[in-house]
């Protein structure tokens, strides 16, 4: 194992009906006047908006609403939220939504007390020193943002999709109520599974060699749990037991506990996917279902042993030869992603071969910014993106 | 899954050489004058005492020493520490040791600001409302106390061994430096493995039926990691890589993350073991190696499916019939515990058949106090304890 520090103070409140406790939790965390951030109209259709606002009212918590956050949240949405939060003098941000809403809420939370423009944090020109407290009612399990200090935002004009990871951004608490995910449609169930699996396996596949039985076992358990829960949800969308297991698995997939101690690793699939969803408004998990396996094909030339381990321990491949096992594991993974409803070619995402160079150019810039590796030139990124055209 | 809340704010600092950073971490946590709690002379022999005190000195942190905490720490040792901490007006407790030292430190931390006697907390007559901050340099991985809010203390006269679990008792930070465990001798390596595995499997074996793929995968990964690391350490005591993996696995075994969401479960093996080590000064892990499998034999009559799952997923048993698989799994587990150096009969712990009723009487009282189950009468406890006499 390699040196690490780990601290994750986010309180998790899990259970059917916990969405109705949000007012009491917000008040207990010392917030009296929050910015209520959400997305499109789904929380108004499925009753979550009513449950949350009734709970806030009952607890005597005032709120100002900032709706309309999109998938792949935009900088302009964040900047508007910051202006409104300052005007309303809120003392906290309440995110009711999935990863996009939570990420935008964290951006607003660090933007309010900041002297610089919030985009400076994403470009690495400054680091946040403080943030308003963030509380979460999770409605779509996938990104893990509900239990980590990360946020990803897209610039409106340049379409750059950038991340900040900072300890000030851990939510104070996150409410995981499986009931509120009942209405998540099958396509988004599939995208969520793809995203959460990708979070789990990137460190598993790209870490340096070594003895990591704790981390390997953790990753294997989380991936198997996501697969089992996803299959049950798609067979019966009303299976709240499976909805709950998926919610918890996706949270544990990206709270950085499983990768603690493995040393350096890279988010290669995410590096390739961010420009795709940033430029084309493809759902993030859908994009990962295409570029993740494509990257694994390319990667299996040099990290054959790790992809073979993935194949054997997560995809039940029983082949002794590493290269053959890796190839079979990728094929099974891709078949599974397709079976549950993900696109598995760029074409299915509406991308034409002529658009690959532009995605690749952005990916190469991101690879530099994130330290994914010097080998990820625009040419190499284009080669990987072309694997499953 | 069942409803739960989970919050674990303890900061983990893992890595070779991190023991030397304790002074800076203590100061960063706002402590200026600590009670330095440790056990017998081992930390003076292996250099840990020197490294810690040099680090405190360099950081300008004052300290008062409270050495001599024993395995199965005694109430009198806690009460002496409380008196000294009050006299020295310390603002925090620094535990340098294993679970016993950490547990005694937590007891002192909650005892200092308390109006009642600290034993009242253990007897359930009062609940701690506040505690001094606790910091940890872990020297023996086993109990998980370094990343949870639990403490276990034994009453000097009655020999009752009781626990308190309270959120005020989470350490502020815990330093996990694998180098300091290099000198842990083989017998204690074996006891640690037995203890940490027991922590992981009690919820796995006694939870209600349901769909728990996250928790099952977590437990299976942790147990496999402990077994792999233990075998490497015993083959080469200087294998710091394996020492580190064991340290992290034991911490994750009992930070209550893996059992979150499984609903009610009981610590049956611990219920039976506590009186054994409380009355006879048997090492806790050694006692668990005897009574754990004995309890599993008894339990396999009613929770056959769970013990069969343990057998197949952790002990690599390939038998279709549940009862036969369970029996084979227990046999393999016991053989492994023996192979690594644990006692596997009460006789090896110095207990005679005539002493079983007294242990059983205490176990039945504890079963009532902990809610282990009404079926754990003194007669039943005696029956279980007698399985491997």
Boltz contact constraints between the chains, C-beta under 6 A:
constraints:
  - contact:
      token1: [A, 1]
      token2: [B, 244]
      max_distance: 6.0
  - contact:
      token1: [A, 1]
      token2: [B, 245]
      max_distance: 6.0
  - contact:
      token1: [A, 3]
      token2: [B, 15]
      max_distance: 6.0
  - contact:
      token1: [A, 4]
      token2: [B, 14]
      max_distance: 6.0
  - contact:
      token1: [A, 5]
      token2: [B, 13]
      max_distance: 6.0
  - contact:
      token1: [A, 6]
      token2: [B, 12]
      max_distance: 6.0
  - contact:
      token1: [A, 7]
      token2: [B, 11]
      max_distance: 6.0
  - contact:
      token1: [A, 9]
      token2: [B, 9]
      max_distance: 6.0
  - contact:
      token1: [A, 11]
      token2: [B, 7]
      max_distance: 6.0
  - contact:
      token1: [A, 12]
      token2: [B, 6]
      max_distance: 6.0
  - contact:
      token1: [A, 13]
      token2: [B, 5]
      max_distance: 6.0
  - contact:
      token1: [A, 14]
      token2: [B, 4]
      max_distance: 6.0
  - contact:
      token1: [A, 15]
      token2: [B, 3]
      max_distance: 6.0
  - contact:
      token1: [A, 211]
      token2: [B, 241]
      max_distance: 6.0
  - contact:
      token1: [A, 211]
      token2: [B, 245]
      max_distance: 6.0
  - contact:
      token1: [A, 213]
      token2: [B, 225]
      max_distance: 6.0
  - contact:
      token1: [A, 213]
      token2: [B, 228]
      max_distance: 6.0
  - contact:
      token1: [A, 213]
      token2: [B, 245]
      max_distance: 6.0
  - contact:
      token1: [A, 214]
      token2: [B, 225]
      max_distance: 6.0
  - contact:
      token1: [A, 214]
      token2: [B, 245]
      max_distance: 6.0
  - contact:
      token1: [A, 214]
      token2: [B, 248]
      max_distance: 6.0
  - contact:
      token1: [A, 214]
      token2: [B, 249]
      max_distance: 6.0
  - contact:
      token1: [A, 217]
      token2: [B, 221]
      max_distance: 6.0
  - contact:
      token1: [A, 217]
      token2: [B, 224]
      max_distance: 6.0
  - contact:
      token1: [A, 217]
      token2: [B, 225]
      max_distance: 6.0
  - contact:
      token1: [A, 218]
      token2: [B, 221]
      max_distance: 6.0
  - contact:
      token1: [A, 221]
      token2: [B, 217]
      max_distance: 6.0
  - contact:
      token1: [A, 221]
      token2: [B, 218]
      max_distance: 6.0
  - contact:
      token1: [A, 221]
      token2: [B, 221]
      max_distance: 6.0
  - contact:
      token1: [A, 224]
      token2: [B, 217]
      max_distance: 6.0
  - contact:
      token1: [A, 225]
      token2: [B, 213]
      max_distance: 6.0
  - contact:
      token1: [A, 225]
      token2: [B, 214]
      max_distance: 6.0
  - contact:
      token1: [A, 225]
      token2: [B, 217]
      max_distance: 6.0
  - contact:
      token1: [A, 228]
      token2: [B, 213]
      max_distance: 6.0
  - contact:
      token1: [A, 241]
      token2: [B, 211]
      max_distance: 6.0
  - contact:
      token1: [A, 244]
      token2: [B, 1]
      max_distance: 6.0
  - contact:
      token1: [A, 245]
      token2: [B, 1]
      max_distance: 6.0
  - contact:
      token1: [A, 245]
      token2: [B, 211]
      max_distance: 6.0
  - contact:
      token1: [A, 245]
      token2: [B, 213]
      max_distance: 6.0
  - contact:
      token1: [A, 245]
      token2: [B, 214]
      max_distance: 6.0
  - contact:
      token1: [A, 248]
      token2: [B, 214]
      max_distance: 6.0
  - contact:
      token1: [A, 249]
      token2: [B, 214]
      max_distance: 6.0
